[in-house]
Amino acid sequence: MVYRQAIGSGDPDVAIEAMYQLALQTRHQDKDAARALLEQVIATGHPEWAGAAMVGLAHLQDGDPAAAEALYRRAMAAGNDEWSGHAALDLGELLEGTGDVAGAKAVWQPLIDAADPEWAGAAFLELVNLLRGEADAAGLRAAYQAAVALGNPEALYALDQLGHLLHDQGDAGGAHAVWQEAIDAGYENAEDLREQMMPESEKRRQLRAYPEHLPPEFNPANVLRTGIEVLERGRWGRRLPV
């Protein structure tokens, strides 16, 4: 009711924002109504909310990745820095999901190169995860070096993932060397890497000292890994419109 009153307030800025917020509120119960509201916001050409509505409408293009891609690209070109960056991140994820890895990299790389404090870190994390999925060790090393040169705050995450890739490939020595490089550089998850590098005999000793009837996720020997897994299962913390 409050949003509908705001829509009829006679103040264009208030009305446009209210349409956008009402679309968010109704998107799960009535997608058609939400789409109609978002299309109205887009039609206004508002410098902030039109881009937000394009991203929001892209999220409602169920089963139509081409339509979603077109909306993301419109948002990227709309001129609002916040929603342009948001659209680029989401578009990269969409392209990666459809198998267009080169397209995803092409969308994320400009965000990384621009070194924008709001988007460069998020885009770099997406790129590193993609490279890890491709088992591209050389790409991870190159991404790390480029990120250091740009001052990207997430640069050391590339070494973390490179170590995991090498470990998965059977190169424990190489993995440990890379992880130690990250630790020496001040990586925020250094304790987790030290746990990964711990000899198996020490891991077994710590596990034996833990009560068997309690969940292993809460074992002090595993708690760092549990926390990292929880974080990695979630999205990069950023404002999502829908």
N, C-alpha and C positions, 0 to 999 in steps of 0.2 A: 504493500500500500504506500509506504514511504517513497519508494522509487517511482511509482506511478504519479504520485503527487509532484515529485521533482521533475518528471518528464513534462508535466503540464504547467511548470512554474513560469514559463515565459523567458527564462534565462537560458540562452542556447548552450553555454558551457555546462551548466548544471544539468540540463535535459539530456545532453549527449552522454555525459558520464553516467547518468542514471540509467539510460538505455543499456549501456555496456554492463553495468553492475547487475541489472535485472536479468540480462542474458546469462550471466554467470550463475545467478541464483536459480534459474529455471532450466539450465542446460541438461540436467539429468532427468527431470520430470517431463519436459516437453522440448525436444531438440528442434522441432520445426519452429516453434515460437522463438527459441534462442537464436536460431539461424536468421530469422526475419529481423530480429532486433539488431543483430550484429551487422547485417547488410544495410540497415538504416544508418547505423553509425558510420560505416565505411562510406556511404553515399554523401555524408556531410563533409568529407575531406578534412576533418578536424586534425590539427597537427600532432596531437598525442593519441587520441582515442581511436582514430581511424586505423592506425597501425596496430594498436592493441586488438581491435576487432578483427583485423585480417588474420592475426595469429590465432585468435580464439576461434574464428570460423574454420581455419585450417584444421584445428583439432577436432572439428565436428564432421569432417569429410570422411565418414566411415567407408572403408573399402574403395576409396577413390584417391590414390596417392598422387595422380596427376593434378587433380583439382587442389589438393593440399599444397603441392609444390608451387603451383601458380600463385596461390595466396601468400605463401611464405616469401616468394620472390617480389611480389607487390609490396609486402611489408618492408622488405629490405631496401626497396627503392623509394619508400614513402618519405624518407628524410628525418625520421625520429630515431635518434641514436639508440635509445633503450630498446625499442621494439624492433629495430633493424638488427641489432645484435642478437636479440632473443630469437627472431625469425631465422637467422643464419644458423644458430645452434640447433634449432629444431629441424631445419631443412637438412642439415648434415646427417642427423639421426635418421630422418626419413629416407634419404638416399642410401645410406649404409644398409638400412633394413630392406631396401629393394635390390640390393646387390651392386649399386653404383658406388663403389668404393672411391674411385677417382673423383666423382662428383662431390662426395662428402669431404674429401681432403681439400678440394678446390674451394668449398664454402668456408671451411674452418680456418684455412691457412691465412686469409686476409685478417681475420680477427686476431690471430696469434701475432702476425707481423705488425699490426697496428699498436700492439702493446697497451691496449686499453685496459686499465686496471679492473674494469667490471667484467670484461668478456674474454680477455686473452687467456687467463688461467683456465676457465671453463672449457674453452675451445681446445686448449692444449691437452687437457685430461681426456677429452673425447678422441683426439688424434692418437694419443698414446694407447688408449684402450683398443682402438682400431688396429694399430700396428702390432700390438701384442696378439690380437686375434689372427693377424696374418702371419705370425711367427717371423716378423721382420726385425731381426736383431740389428742389422746395419741401420735400418730406418729409425729404430729406437735410439741408438747411439747418436745418429745425426740430429734427431729431434732434440735430444738433451743438449747437445753442443749449441744448437741454434737458440734454444730457449735460454741458456745461460747468457749468451751474447745479448739477448733482448731483455734480460732481467726478469724473465717470467717467474713468478713466485712458485709455480708448480714444477719447475725444471727437474727437480730430483725424483719426481714420481716416475720419470722415464727410466732412471736407473733402477728403481724399485722393480718395475715391470720387466726390464731387461734381465735382471737377476732371476726373476721367476721363470722367464722364458728359457734361459740357459739351464736352470735347474730342471725344468720339465724335459729338456732335451738331453739330460744326463751329464751335463757339465757342471758338477757341483763346485769344482774349484773356480771356474769362471764366474759362477753365480756369486760365490762368497767374495770374490775380488770386487765385483761390481757393487755388491751391497756394502762392502767396507768403504768403497769410494763414496757412496751416498752418506754413510754414517760420518765419515771424516769431513764431509761438506756441510754437516749440520742438519741432516734430514730429520723432519719432525717425527717420523715414525721409526726412528733408529732402534728403539727397544724391540719393536716387532721384528726388524731385520736381524737383530742379535739373537732373538729366539729362533728364527729360521736357521741361523748358522750354528746353533747349539748342537753338539754331538748327540747322536741318537741315544747313547747310553745315559746321558744326563736327562734327556727328555723322558726316558723310561723311568729313571729314578724319581723324577718329580711326579710322574703319573702314579707310581706305586704309593707315594706318600699321601695321595688324595683319596678321601673316602669313596668307595666304589658306588655307594647308593646315591651319590649326588651327581647332577648332570655334568658331563665333561666340559660343557661350554663355560662353566664357572670355575673350573680348575685354574689356579693362578698360573699354571704353565701354559694355559690356552687362552686366557682372558684377553690378551692383546690381539690375538688373531681373531677372536670372536668379535671384538669391537671393530676391527678393520673390515671383516666380512659384512657386518651390519651396515657400515658406511658404504661399502662398495656395491651392495645390493640396491641402494637407493640412488636417486638422481642427484646430480650436482645441484647444491642448494641455490635455486634461483627462482624468481617469481614466475609462476605459471598462471596464465590467464584462465584456463579451463582445465 
